[in-house]
């Protein structure tokens, strides 16, 4: 074989090896256009309905017996990568949400590994329905899964999460197991407002992220009037949590009927972070 043919053969072999390595790298799997078998699609893991997402989404409507049966499945965010098995190779962690036609939004995590050049399901991370144990995020740190989910013990109904649980987990075979105790915290911690000596009010500026809220607490006596106003652009509003004033507004002026701590909440309902100036006064 002449030297030219040998060089051509070496180039072909190198290209083939590069292709094989790329196929074995889980980073090259397109999980936004991929087939999943979510547990929300059935009760038997061996018979879960497989769904093929396109751009991260799948939906189906079935018309029968005078009603429409709807099924929706979506990949949330981008895949997270890390070595969770200790074999020196990366796995991929996918967070998903599923709706089977009702109000429930059921979350679930998937851990995939590469087998024979294809992404294969290694383990599932169970989740709940929105505030009742719904998964919020999954990361990989130091070979462990760091799972954040809504605290079901602090859920004000399935709609409204009030607390977060952070739990480290390890992949054990085809399941996940807790590592250490969970860490719990309030989703919207209260910040106490105090006035400078000799004053009865305060003004400050705060930036509120998208779909987020801030809570503030201050002490006052029964018979006093609490006044709070917002200034700034954006879809933002507030409410007092422990008085009869429950509507969303940009200006509150209410006479307090009890002494002690009172809490008001400022929420961002828009699609962009907002910066607002808050003026608080007790008279």
GULO-699505 format. One line per 4 residues: number of its first residue (from 1); their letters; for each residue x, y, z of N, C-alpha, C. Coordinates in pm, whole numbers, plus 50000, padded with zeros to 5 digits. Example, Ala and Ser with C-alpha at 12.3 -4.5 7.8 and 13.67 -1.06 7.14 Angstrom:
1) AS) 51319/49431/50780/51230/49550/50780/51320/49670/50780  51285/49775/50708/51367/49894/50714/51290/50003/50787
//
This chain:
1) XXXX) 50085/49881/50000/50000/50000/50000/50089/50124/50000  50064/50217/49909/50147/50335/49899/50120/50429/50016  50218/50520/50037/50207/50613/50149/50080/50698/50141  50041/50739/50020/49922/50822/50003/49797/50750/50052
5) XXXX) 49787/50621/50018/49670/50543/50060/49670/50522/50210  49791/50506/50266/49801/50489/50411/49751/50614/50483  49789/50733/50432/49746/50857/50492/49594/50874/50483  49538/50838/50366/49393/50846/50349/49323/50755/50447
9) XXXX) 49376/50634/50465/49316/50538/50558/49322/50589/50702  49435/50651/50737/49449/50704/50872/49349/50818/50897  49330/50903/50795/49234/51012/50807/49094/50958/50826  49058/50853/50748/48925/50793/50760/48905/50731/50897
13) XXXX) 49009/50662/50946/48999/50598/51079/48986/50703/51189  49061/50814/51175/49052/50920/51276/48914/50984/51276  48858/51005/51155/48724/51063/51146/48621/50971/51208  48634/50840/51183/48541/50743/51239/48550/50741/51391
17) XXXX) 48675/50749/51442/48692/50749/51588/48631/50873/51649  48650/50989/51584/48592/51114/51633/48440/51106/51635  48380/51050/51529/48235/51035/51522/48184/50944/51633  48257/50834/51657/48216/50740/51761/48220/50806/51898
21) XXXX) 48325/50886/51924/48336/50955/52052/48223/51056/52069  48192/51128/51960/48084/51226/51966/47951/51159/51995  47929/51043/51934/47803/50971/51957/47794/50920/52100  47910/50893/52163/47910/50841/52299/47902/50952/52403
25) XXXX) 47913/51077/52361/47908/51192/52452/47764/51237/52469  47716/51230/52594/47575/51262/52620/47543/51409/52595  47645/51494/52589/47622/51636/52559/47565/51656/52419  47585/51558/52331/47540/51572/52193/47397/51520/52172
29) XXXX) 47335/51468/52278/47197/51421/52267/47103/51540/52269  47010/51544/52177/46912/51653/52170/46790/51616/52254  46793/51654/52381/46685/51617/52472/46559/51702/52451  46567/51806/52368/46449/51884/52334/46373/51822/52217
33) XXXX) 46433/51724/52152/46368/51646/52046/46403/51500/52072  46328/51441/52164/46366/51314/52225/46240/51241/52268  46252/51111/52290/46138/51030/52334/46148/51000/52483  46042/51030/52556/46034/51006/52700/45918/50911/52729
37) XXXX) 45923/50849/52846/45807/50772/52893/45773/50818/53035  45703/50930/53047/45673/50988/53179/45577/50902/53260  45598/50902/53392/45514/50820/53479/45372/50873/53488  45350/51000/53453/45214/51054/53457/45126/50991/53350
41) XXXX) 45188/50919/53255/45113/50860/53145/45061/50720/53176  45074/50675/53301/45023/50543/53335/45064/50503/53475  45017/50388/53520/45051/50342/53654/45159/50234/53652  45175/50163/53541/45273/50056/53529/45394/50107/53451
45) XXXX) 45514/50112/53514/45632/50162/53443/45662/50089/53313  45616/49964/53304/45643/49887/53182/45547/49921/53068  45445/49999/53100/45347/50032/52996/45323/50182/52984  45418/50264/53038/45405/50408/53024/45400/50445/52877
49) XXXX) 45313/50538/52844/45305/50588/52707/45431/50666/52673  45490/50636/52558/45607/50711/52514/45564/50834/52438  45631/50944/52467/45598/51070/52400/45726/51125/52336  45710/51177/52217/45821/51235/52143/45807/51386/52144
53) XXXX) 45896/51455/52216/45886/51600/52223/45953/51663/52101  45895/51773/52059/45952/51854/51950/45974/51993/52008  46097/52037/52004/46133/52164/52069/46091/52165/52215  46101/52049/52278/46075/52037/52421/45931/52019/52461
57) XXXX) 45838/52006/52365/45696/51998/52400/45624/51885/52324  45522/51833/52389/45435/51732/52328/45293/51756/52379  45195/51746/52289/45055/51758/52330/44970/51670/52241  44859/51624/52297/44768/51537/52224/44627/51558/52275
61) XXXX) 44532/51562/52183/44390/51571/52218/44316/51453/52157  44234/51388/52239/44154/51275/52193/44008/51305/52220  43927/51309/52116/43784/51338/52128/43707/51208/52143  43634/51193/52254/43560/51070/52276/43445/51094/52374
65) XXXX) 43333/51028/52346/43216/51029/52435/43175/51170/52479  43180/51264/52388/43132/51397/52417/43228/51487/52492  43350/51444/52513/43447/51531/52579/43583/51514/52511  43675/51603/52545/43808/51602/52487/43910/51567/52593
69) XXXX) 43981/51459/52570/44087/51416/52661/44218/51480/52617  44283/51556/52707/44404/51628/52672/44523/51575/52751  44638/51573/52684/44763/51531/52748/44873/51625/52702  44952/51674/52800/45058/51770/52768/45182/51733/52846
73) XXXX) 45297/51738/52779/45426/51707/52843/45529/51804/52792  45614/51855/52882/45711/51955/52842/45841/51938/52920  45952/51962/52852/46084/51966/52916/46106/52106/52971  46148/52116/53096/46166/52245/53162/46314/52282/53163
77) XXXX) 46346/52390/53095/46483/52439/53096/46578/52350/53018  46708/52369/53041/46812/52295/52971/46859/52176/53054  46913/52073/52988/46967/51958/53063/47080/52002/53156  47092/51932/53268/47204/51950/53360/47295/51829/53349
81) XXXX) 47426/51850/53347/47519/51740/53325/47612/51724/53445  47651/51600/53471/47747/51570/53577/47761/51421/53594  47868/51379/53657/47892/51237/53682/47826/51199/53814  47713/51131/53807/47640/51092/53929/47658/50944/53961
85) XXXX) 47735/50872/53879/47757/50729/53903/47900/50699/53944  47989/50797/53932/48128/50776/53971/48211/50699/53871  48159/50686/53747/48233/50610/53646/48320/50699/53557  48325/50828/53589/48407/50919/53511/48339/50974/53388
89) XXXX) 48215/50934/53363/48141/50984/53247/48021/51065/53295  47984/51162/53214/47872/51248/53250/47739/51181/53221  47643/51209/53312/47502/51178/53288/47427/51308/53264  47305/51296/53213/47220/51413/53188/47097/51404/53279
93) XXXX) 47059/51519/53335/46941/51527/53422/46840/51619/53356  46719/51569/53338/46613/51642/53270/46498/51665/53368  46445/51786/53370/46328/51820/53452/46209/51838/53359  46094/51780/53396/45977/51784/53309/45851/51815/53388
97) XXXX) 45747/51855/53314/45616/51878/53373/45511/51815/53282  45407/51760/53344/45306/51686/53268/45166/51725/53317  45073/51736/53223/44934/51764/53254/44848/51661/53180  44759/51596/53253/44678/51490/53193/44534/51533/53169
101) XXXX) 44511/51665/53166/44377/51713/53132/44308/51790/53241  44354/51777/53366/44293/51850/53475/44375/51973/53512  44369/52010/53639/44445/52127/53684/44585/52090/53732  44610/51962/53755/44739/51920/53808/44852/51939/53708
105) XXXX) 44966/51984/53761/45089/51998/53682/45195/51913/53753  45218/51793/53703/45300/51695/53772/45443/51696/53719  45538/51718/53810/45677/51726/53771/45748/51593/53793  45855/51572/53717/45933/51450/53728/46073/51477/53671
109) XXXX) 46173/51415/53734/46309/51427/53683/46356/51295/53624  46442/51304/53522/46498/51186/53458/46650/51195/53460  46716/51084/53489/46862/51077/53481/46897/50980/53369  46967/51029/53267/47006/50947/53153/47156/50924/53151
113) XXXX) 47194/50805/53105/47334/50772/53084/47350/50716/52943  47472/50709/52893/47495/50657/52759/47523/50507/52763  47449/50433/52680/47470/50289/52663/47466/50257/52514  47573/50197/52466/47583/50157/52325/47554/50274/52231
117) XXXX) 47605/50393/52272/47591/50509/52187/47457/50579/52193  47368/50537/52285/47236/50597/52297/47208/50636/52442  47129/50741/52459/47088/50783/52592/46987/50684/52649  47016/50631/52767/46930/50531/52830/46889/50580/52968
121) XXXX) 46762/50561/53003/46711/50606/53133/46778/50527/53245  46838/50601/53338/46906/50539/53451/46819/50542/53576  46755/50655/53605/46673/50667/53725/46572/50779/53707  46467/50775/53788/46365/50880/53791/46372/50953/53924
125) XXXX) 46341/51082/53919/46333/51163/54040/46186/51203/54056  46115/51142/54150/45971/51169/54162/45944/51312/54209  45835/51367/54162/45792/51501/54202/45643/51503/54230  45594/51618/54266/45453/51631/54299/45382/51729/54208
129) XXXX) 45268/51776/54256/45182/51867/54180/45203/52009/54231  45276/52089/54157/45297/52231/54186/45346/52253/54330  45270/52324/54412/45314/52355/54548/45322/52231/54636  45256/52126/54597/45251/52004/54678/45362/51908/54634
133) XXXX) 45486/51951/54656/45600/51865/54625/45651/51875/54484  45607/51975/54409/45652/51990/54271/45800/52025/54265  45873/51965/54171/46015/51992/54153/46034/52132/54095  46132/52205/54148/46161/52340/54101/46292/52346/54024
137) XXXX) 46391/52268/54065/46518/52263/53994/46595/52138/54036  46686/52095/53950/46777/51984/53980/46914/52021/53926  47015/52010/54012/47153/52036/53972/47239/51917/54011  47360/51912/53955/47457/51809/53991/47576/51879/54055
141) XXXX) 47607/51840/54179/47720/51897/54251/47798/51787/54321  47926/51776/54290/48015/51678/54354/47959/51537/54348  47904/51501/54234/47853/51365/54214/47717/51338/54273  47653/51439/54331/47520/51422/54390/47419/51509/54317
145) XXXX) 47294/51465/54322/47184/51546/54272/47142/51642/54383  47125/51769/54348/47073/51867/54443/46934/51906/54393  46833/51855/54461/46694/51868/54416/46623/51972/54502  46560/52067/54436/46481/52169/54506/46335/52149/54469
149) XXXX) 46250/52135/54570/46107/52118/54543/46024/52197/54643  45901/52221/54608/45810/52295/54695/45774/52212/54817  45776/52276/54932/45750/52206/55058/45600/52178/55072  45559/52049/55066/45415/52019/55077/45357/52055/55212
153) XXXX) 45442/52067/55315/45392/52104/55449/45359/52251/55459  45405/52331/55361/45378/52475/55363/45299/52518/55241  45229/52425/55179/45151/52458/55060/45017/52518/55099  44986/52634/55043/44854/52695/55062/44764/52648/54948
157) XXXX) 44741/52516/54944/44673/52457/54829/44776/52430/54720  44736/52352/54618/44829/52315/54512/44878/52435/54433  44802/52543/54438/44837/52660/54358/44955/52737/54411  44973/52734/54546/45053/52839/54607/45161/52783/54700
161) XXXX) 45284/52782/54649/45396/52736/54731/45438/52844/54828  45467/52806/54952/45515/52898/55053/45652/52860/55107  45695/52738/55081/45824/52692/55131/45898/52608/55029  46029/52596/55048/46116/52519/54958/46194/52417/55040
165) XXXX) 46213/52300/54983/46297/52196/55042/46413/52169/54946  46534/52168/54999/46652/52133/54920/46707/52002/54974  46712/51901/54887/46753/51768/54929/46863/51715/54837  46974/51672/54895/47078/51606/54817/47042/51459/54803
169) XXXX) 47069/51404/54684/47037/51265/54655/47152/51200/54578  47162/51071/54592/47257/50995/54511/47179/50894/54427  47236/50858/54314/47175/50756/54230/47223/50621/54280  47127/50537/54320/47158/50403/54372/47089/50301/54283
173) XXXX) 47163/50246/54188/47104/50153/54093/47011/50228/54000  46884/50191/54001/46786/50258/53916/46698/50353/53996  46737/50383/54119/46658/50471/54204/46747/50582/54261  46682/50677/54327/46756/50783/54396/46731/50769/54545
177) XXXX) 46833/50804/54624/46822/50794/54769/46870/50924/54832  46803/50966/54940/46840/51090/55008/46977/51078/55072  47050/51190/55069/47180/51199/55136/47171/51315/55235  47174/51284/55363/47166/51388/55464/47025/51442/55480
181) XXXX) 47006/51528/55580/46873/51584/55606/46838/51692/55505  46710/51716/55483/46669/51823/55392/46690/51959/55455  46706/52059/55371/46715/52198/55416/46587/52268/55375  46519/52327/55471/46392/52395/55442/46406/52545/55463
185) XXXX) 46339/52620/55379/46337/52766/55396/46207/52821/55338  46173/52940/55380/46054/53006/55325/46083/53050/55181  45985/53035/55096/46001/53078/54958/46006/53230/54950  45927/53296/55035/45924/53443/55036/45951/53491/55178
189) XXXX) 46077/53494/55219/46109/53538/55357/46068/53683/55378  46028/53713/55500/45983/53848/55534/46102/53934/55577  46104/54056/55527/46205/54154/55566/46141/54259/55655  46197/54275/55775/46137/54369/55869/46175/54513/55833
193) XXXX) 46074/54600/55839/46093/54743/55814/46096/54817/55947  46197/54898/55965/46204/54984/56084/46224/55128/56041  46167/55219/56115/46177/55361/56083/46290/55425/56164  46351/55527/56106/46451/55603/56181/46385/55673/56299
197) XXXX) 46462/55692/56406/46408/55754/56527/46344/55890/56495  46225/55910/56547/46156/56037/56527/46079/56047/56398  46076/55939/56318/46002/55942/56192/45890/55838/56195  45795/55852/56105/45681/55759/56099/45669/55694/55962
201) XXXX) 45777/55702/55885/45770/55644/55751/45908/55612/55696  45908/55548/55579/46034/55510/55513/46007/55493/55364  46108/55527/55284/46100/55506/55139/46225/55430/55094  46206/55328/55011/46320/55250/54963/46287/55193/54826
205) XXXX) 46391/55150/54754/46376/55097/54618/46420/54951/54616  46346/54869/54541/46375/54727/54534/46351/54677/54391  46429/54579/54349/46408/54514/54219/46350/54376/54242  46240/54346/54173/46170/54219/54190/46184/54137/54062
209) XXXX) 46241/54016/54070/46257/53932/53951/46122/53892/53890  46128/53835/53773/46007/53788/53704/45936/53682/53787  45803/53694/53795/45719/53597/53866/45767/53575/54011  45805/53683/54074/45854/53675/54212/45782/53779/54297
213) XXXX) 45807/53776/54427/45743/53871/54517/45832/53896/54637  45811/54008/54703/45882/54043/54825/45781/54067/54935  45814/54024/55056/45726/54045/55170/45797/54128/55276  45721/54220/55334/45775/54310/55435/45685/54308/55558
217) XXXX) 45747/54317/55675/45674/54311/55801/45712/54432/55886  45612/54487/55953/45636/54601/56042/45534/54597/56156  45573/54654/56268/45484/54656/56383/45402/54784/56389  45279/54772/56437/45190/54889/56452/45082/54856/56553
221) XXXX) 45013/54961/56600/44909/54944/56700/44770/54952/56638  44677/54890/56702/44538/54899/56658/44494/55045/56658  44421/55086/56557/44375/55223/56544/44465/55308/56457  44590/55265/56437/44678/55339/56349/44644/55307/56203
225) XXXX) 44689/55395/56112/44664/55376/55969/44793/55337/55897  44788/55230/55824/44901/55183/55743/44882/55234/55600  44980/55309/55552/44977/55359/55414/45100/55307/55340  45077/55245/55225/45186/55195/55141/45155/55232/54996
229) XXXX) 45254/55282/54925/45234/55315/54784/45354/55268/54702  45329/55236/54575/45432/55191/54482/45446/55293/54370  45568/55317/54326/45590/55400/54208/45695/55332/54121  45673/55335/53991/45765/55269/53898/45686/55199/53790
233) XXXX) 45751/55176/53676/45685/55110/53563/45683/54960/53583  45591/54893/53511/45584/54748/53515/45454/54698/53573  45428/54570/53549/45306/54505/53597/45331/54456/53739  45313/54545/53834/45343/54515/53973/45226/54558/54061
237) XXXX) 45204/54487/54169/45095/54519/54260/45127/54467/54399  45045/54505/54497/45070/54462/54634/44938/54435/54706  44952/54369/54819/44836/54342/54904/44884/54328/55049  44795/54352/55144/44823/54330/55285/44773/54190/55319
241) XXXX) 44858/54110/55384/44823/53970/55405/44738/53945/55528  44741/54035/55626/44673/54005/55752/44569/54110/55790  44508/54172/55690/44396/54263/55716/44284/54229/55619  44178/54307/55624/44066/54285/55533/44096/54332/55391
245) XXXX) 44207/54403/55373/44243/54453/55240/44320/54344/55168  44255/54274/55077/44318/54161/55009/44334/54181/54859  44273/54289/54804/44283/54310/54661/44423/54357/54623  44459/54332/54494/44588/54374/54441/44578/54520/54400
249) XXXX) 44670/54602/54448/44663/54746/54422/44802/54805/54424  44814/54933/54391/44943/55003/54400/44944/55106/54514  44832/55115/54585/44824/55209/54697/44731/55152/54804  44783/55146/54926/44706/55093/55038/44695/55201/55144
253) XXXX) 44576/55215/55199/44553/55308/55310/44445/55245/55397  44486/55176/55503/44391/55099/55582/44412/55121/55731  44303/55128/55804/44307/55144/55950/44321/55005/56011  44420/54988/56095/44450/54857/56154/44358/54828/56273
257) XXXX) 44311/54706/56279/44218/54667/56386/44286/54586/56495  44415/54556/56481/44485/54479/56584/44628/54530/56598  44685/54509/56714/44823/54547/56740/44916/54430/56711  45040/54463/56676/45137/54359/56647/45200/54376/56510
261) XXXX) 45250/54266/56455/45314/54270/56324/45212/54259/56211  45238/54335/56105/45154/54332/55986/45243/54315/55863  45196/54239/55765/45277/54203/55649/45210/54248/55520  45289/54309/55432/45239/54337/55297/45334/54276/55195
265) XXXX) 45279/54246/55081/45350/54171/54976/45347/54249/54846  45462/54260/54780/45473/54327/54650/45511/54223/54547  45431/54211/54439/45451/54104/54340/45475/54160/54201  45558/54089/54126/45585/54123/53986/45509/54024/53899
269) XXXX) 45411/54073/53824/45330/53988/53738/45374/53995/53592  45476/54072/53563/45520/54093/53425/45622/53993/53378  45670/54015/53256/45766/53924/53192/45910/53972/53206  45930/54084/53279/46063/54138/53299/46080/54179/53446
273) XXXX) 46204/54177/53495/46226/54229/53631/46182/54375/53639  46132/54415/53755/46086/54552/53773/46154/54614/53895  46181/54742/53885/46235/54818/53998/46130/54918/54042  46092/54912/54169/45987/54999/54221/46036/55070/54347
277) XXXX) 45978/55185/54371/46003/55259/54495/45883/55241/54586  45908/55197/54709/45801/55169/54805/45805/55274/54915  45692/55336/54939/45679/55435/55046/45583/55381/55151  45633/55369/55275/45554/55312/55385/45540/55418/55495
281) XXX) 45421/55426/55552/45398/55523/55659/45296/55467/55757  45321/55490/55886/45227/55456/55992/45186/55585/56062  45056/55611/56070/45007/55734/56134/44900/55702/56238
//
